[in-house]
Amino acid sequence: LLISLPASAQYYKGELRFTDGHKLSGFIEPPALESKQVKFKDTEEGKKQKFSIEEIAGFTAINEDGNPFTYIATITTAQKPFKNELKILDNKVWLCLIYDGKIKIYDNYVNSSSFGSSGMMVSTSERVIYIKKETADLPQFCFTTISGFSGGVYNYYKKATEALLLLDCPNFKDLMVKEDIKKNGYRRIGELYDANCGKK
């Protein structure tokens, strides 16, 4: 089972993989989507170290329940507004693998702060979903989750996902059902694709 975690100050036992091929075992703090570094300790009580996202290819760690989770450090793509073409986003981001099949689904969280109605600063964390298609070299931005799961919000998720996948798989049209996705999570998108689309 692949899982994801909101960025937090908690460290998990794992292994960093560097772009030059070497590895480093210790304790890792999962970074937020746009963080420029990852925090690492040799031991649980060890001194904190920081490594640039440019140095890291990815890492795998184990959560409290004994389940592994894997992050990659990668550039991504996004659809150009009003155009049927992609743009490559040069800044690397951290993505957590939540589904690994014919397509790969990734997520992470963007932390932001704003002033609430009371005038106090309020911190929020928004989950962002990326999909790497069978025919693609890089993960592509799909959608940012919004609080709640109303019809309008769900339709945004559905339309964004279909826009990304329908060219490769016309069969994907209307496979997503609101209650199914709500119950089983966004990895269900990958399960539906694998069952109905792609190379056998």
Helices and strands as residue ranges (DSSP letters): E 12-18, E 23-29, E 37-41, E 49-52, G 53-55, E 56-62, E 68-79, E 86-100, E 104-115, E 121-132, E 140-144, H 151-165, G 170-172, H 178-184, H 187-196
